[in-house]
Amino acid sequence: MEQAAINIVAQLQKAGFEAYFAGGSVRDMLMERTPGDYDIATSAKPDEIEDVLEKTIPIGKAFGVILAEHHGHHFEVATFRSDSSTSDGRRPDAILFTSAKEDAVRRDFTINGLFYDPIAKKVYDYVDGQHDIQHKLIRFIGEPHERIKEDHLRLLRGIRFKNEFGFDYHPKTEAAIRELAHLVDSLSAERVLSELTKMLLSSRRSHAVKELDDFGLLERILPEITAGKGVNQPAQYHQEGDVFTHLLKSLHDLPNDWANEALVWAILLHDIGKPRTFEQKTDRIHFDGHAEEGARMAQKIADRLKMPKVLRNKMVWLIHQHMSIGTIKEMRQAHRILLFSHPWFEDLMRLHYCDEHGSLPIDLTLYNDVMAEYHQFKDEKLLTELVPLLNGNDLMTAFHLKEGPQFKEILDEVKMLQIEGALTTKQEALDFVANLIKS
């Protein structure tokens, strides 16, 4: 990818224009991180970019942005520009094509305001971004309040970058985020979801969530989580503290190589049903039905944040099922096997692992026992070639049954007995159904 980006820069420079890598890719290179993508900034106007480069798509031509394709890779190529004031806290009211220096000073943070010429191998730094990388500082370019008002998403981006890189805030940057936290209310659900997901996928995910809370942003975005503050838990199982503390600790102890979008969201939200189900009984505190309530609440959060259906469904399933691990040993064998064969079972166990790690004292006995049985199930491949003994046509033909709730119950029970080995042939299954109907 890097070489393809260098080739685009070379083509633009050969045509007589300035052209550099810009923003995050330069930051990542200076921090000895592998860039995820390469954005290119140039003095060429959009029409000129299209004339010079062979394959282009005018994705944001009115804003000076052209998408270029080269050797199977896509790159945003943007004309140097400065933005006028913004009316909606996101989009500039007008775009002015300008110089590299003026383009740099309109960006958000100093560490993102750098340019790099990969041909001359030279960094262009008009905002002291290299100084802030060296000193590990997150600092807005220019006046922090103005930068935030230009795009309210910068409230969240500042917290994400600070935690993703393990930096500190410049005092004025921290003060501005705190003072303007209320502007997060104006952001679209899709943009909030994207930033939160990136935070949750980074290694310092729990620190980021804690800072969202410290700045007063979390209660505006996810009040269901801050509702866990001060909600006590049974001391014999939760010496770590209240529900809010448990959620943060669970998130903190997630191994990085396990992290995926649905799992990190499920860990963050798995106990949000506890405040609504809290009950102090004579023996101890109880949260009866909190997994089911939490799943309902998570569904509403997913709708509010406009989560993609695939992400929402998996997250809600994990939350709804997270207490079922405690009953696995009491399940009939067929139910255990069906749960083991579920495509999301391993992530369910990872959620259980984090749930246990989020509790003090940590007890992984159940986790280890269930995983041992699960690995045995995988080794034996119990469901690999399972062909149902009966289907719906068999029930309608042999017993003149009509489709309905009872129809499904009979087929499910036959499948369970087949898994457990109690039924091995189609005739045995038909005899079982005949006796079941007769009784």
C-alpha positions, 0 to 999 in steps of 0.5 A: 500500500505504501508504495502505491501511495508513493507512486500517486505522490510522484505522479502529482509532483511530476505534473508540477504540483506539491503533494505529500502524505498527510495527517495520521499516516505521517503521525504513525510513521513518526511513532514507528507504527504501521499506518492503516491508510495513507491520505494525500494532500496536494496543491492540485485542484480537483479537476487537475487531480482527475487529469493527472491520475488514471483512476479516480472517483469524485467522492467529495469533489465539492470539498476538494476530495478525490478518491484515487485507485492505484494497484488495487488500493484506494487513497483520498487525495485532497486539495490543500484547503482552509475552512470557513466557519461552520453552522452545524458543528461538522461541515464548513460553510465554504471551502477555500483552496490554499497552501500546505501551511494553511491546510495544516492549521485548519486540522484538529490536533498537532499530531495530525497536522503533519505532512511528509514528502516520501520522494524527498523524505522530508517532514513539513511541520507547521504546528509543532506536531513533532514536538508534541509526539516527542513529549506525548501531548494531545494538543489542539491546533490553535484555539481549542474551543474554536477547533471543537466548535468546528467539529463536535466529534473532536471531543471524542477524537481527543479522548480516543487519541490520548488513550490509544497512544498513551499520551497526556492532554495539554491543559488547554485541550483538557479544559476545552473538552470538559467545558464543551462536553455538552456539544456531543449531543449534536453529533449523529449516532453513526459518528458517535458509534464509530468513535466509541467502537474505535475506543473499545477496540484499543488496548486502553479501552477501559481508560477511555471509558473512564475519561468519557465519564470524567469529562461528563460525556458518558452520561450524555452518550450512554447513561445506562452505564453511569446508572451503575454508579453506587449500585452495590453488589453482593460482597462475597462475589464482588469485592471490586465495588459497584456495577460501574466499577465491575463493568470497567474492570471487566473491560480492562481485563479483556485480552487484546487478541480477543477483541472484536466489535460485538464482544467489546460492546457486550462486555461494556453493556453486559450488566446494565440491567442490574440497576433495574433489577436490584433487590436486597433480600434477606440473604444478599443482594439479587439481580434476578433477570438482569441478563434479559433486562440488559439484553432489552436495554442493549437492543434500545442502545443499538437502535439509538446508535444505529448499529449495523444489524450483524453487530447488534444481533451478536451483542444482544445475544451475548448479553442475553446468554451471559448468565447461562454459563452458570447453568451449563453443568445442569443442562441436559447433554443435548442442550450443552452440545447445541450451545457448544455448536453455536457460532458465537459460543467462544465469544460467550466464554470470552465474555464470561472470562472477562465477567469473572476477571471483573469480579473480586475474588477472581474465580475461573473454575467454571470457565476452565471446566466448561472450556475443557468440556467444549474442547472435548466436544470439538475433538469428538465433532459430535454435530459434524455429520448429524442428519435429522432423523425426522423432518416436518414432512415426516410428521405431516405424512405419518401423523397428519400433523399441521405446522404450529408450536407443537409441531416444532416442539416434537421435532426439537425433542426428537433432535435432542434425543438423537444427539443424546443417542436415545434415538438412532434410527428413523423408525425409533423416532417415528415410534417415539412420536407415536407414543408421544401423541398417544400419551 
